[in-house]
Amino acid sequence: MDLESAIQISASGLKANRVWINVLSSNLANMNTTKTADGVPYTRKTVVYESMPADGFAGELNSAMNGGAEKVQVSDIVPDQRDFKQVYDPGHPDADEKGVVLMPNINPVEEMANLINASRSYEANLAALQTARQLATKSMEIGAK
């Protein structure tokens, strides 16, 4: 794998992780949102990744020759299918006639664990990008001698 491909792959990972961190932040920010524009509680969202060749046909060929190194991209941001939480709070403005309020299907512990995972993944991609940059710099120094 050449250094340019390594940089592209790391950069795609950084971009995908940034999207994941943004989605997780949105989930945490809306964990108490009981009514959206649709009239229902906020629905937790999650990110779906897919791999893709580094550069079209040339990337496909390079990927086949170099053991399948591919970039990553966010293919979709999908709503979580879990049911909303039901909380008894008869004084809440969104409570039904039984005093039950539907709350978002967000578990803050799960979101924080995912946020730590996304942050560490971002840092790993950043470290790989910095290493590729250092290798490129050293290669230029060797070529100049």
N, C-alpha and C positions, 0 to 999 in steps of 0.2 A: 504494500500500500504506500502510495506516495504521500508526502507531507500535506499537499493541498487537499487530498481526500480526507486525511485525518482532521484537518482544520474544519472542513465542511461538515464532517460527521459530528464533531464536538459542538460546532455552532448550531447544528440542528437540534442537538440534545438540549443546549441552553435555551433555545427558543421554545421547545416543547415543555421544558420544566417551568419556564416563566408563565406559560399559559396555565399549567397545572396549579402553580402557586396562586395565580389570579383567581382561578375557580375556587380553590380552597378558601381564599380570603373572602370571596363573595358568600360562600356557604356560612362561614363563621359570622360575617357581618349581618346575615339575615336569619340567624338561628331563632330569633324571637318575632319574625315577621309573620303575623297571622293572616294578613290579607294582602294579596297582590292585585294588579289590575284585573286579573281574571276572577277575583273574588275568593280565591282559595289561598291557603298558606303557601309560603315559599317552598319550592321543591328543591331538595338537594341535587346538585349536579356533579357529574364525574366526567373525566376526560378519557377518550379512547385514542390510543396511539396506533400508528401503522408504520411499517418499515417501507422504505422506498430506495431505489437505486440512487447513487450519488449524482449522476449526470445523464439522464436519458439513456440512449442506447449505449453510449460510451461507458456510462456508469454500470449498465447491465453487464457489458462485456468485462469490465474491470472487476465487478463483483464476482462474476463466475470464475475469473482467473485468480482472484486473490482471496478466496475462501468466504465470500459472501458478506463482506463489510458493507453495511447500508446505513443511510441516514434514517432519522425518525421524524415523523410529523404528526400533528394532532389531526385525526381524521374526523372527529366529532366530539361535541360536548353534549352528553345525554342526561336526561333527568333520571334520578334514582326511582325505582319502582316500589320501594318500601312504603308502607302505609304511614299516614300522618300520626303523630302522637296525640292522644286524647287526654286533656288535662281538665279536671273539674275546677272551674273558677267562675261561679255564677255572677260575679261582679264585673267580669271582663266584657267590653263592648261587643266582642265577636262571639260570645257564648250563645249556644242554642237554647231552646226552651228547657232543656234538662240541666243547663249550666255547664255544658262541656264545650271546651274550646279546642279546635284542631290546631296543633302546633306543627312547625316544620319537622320533617323526618331527618333531623340533623343531630348527630351525637358529637358534642364538642371534643370528647377524648379521641374519637376516631379521626376527626378533622385535624386535631393537633398532631397526632401520630403521622398522618399523611403529610402534613406540612413539614415536619422534621425530615421525613423520607424525601420529599421533593427538594428541600433545601440541601440535603446531603448529596442528592443526585446532581443538583445544579453545581455544587462545589466540585464534584468529581469531574463533570464535563469541563468546568473552568480549568481545573488542574491539567486535564488532558490537552486542552487548547494551549495552555501556557507551555507545556512540554513540547508540543509540536512546533510552537513558535521558537522556542529555544533551540530545537534541533535544526530548524531552518536557518537561524542566525549562525549557528556553529558550522553548518554546511557552507554558508557564504564565506565565512572566515577561512575555512579550509581551501575553498576555491580561489580565494584572493592571494594565497601564499604561493 
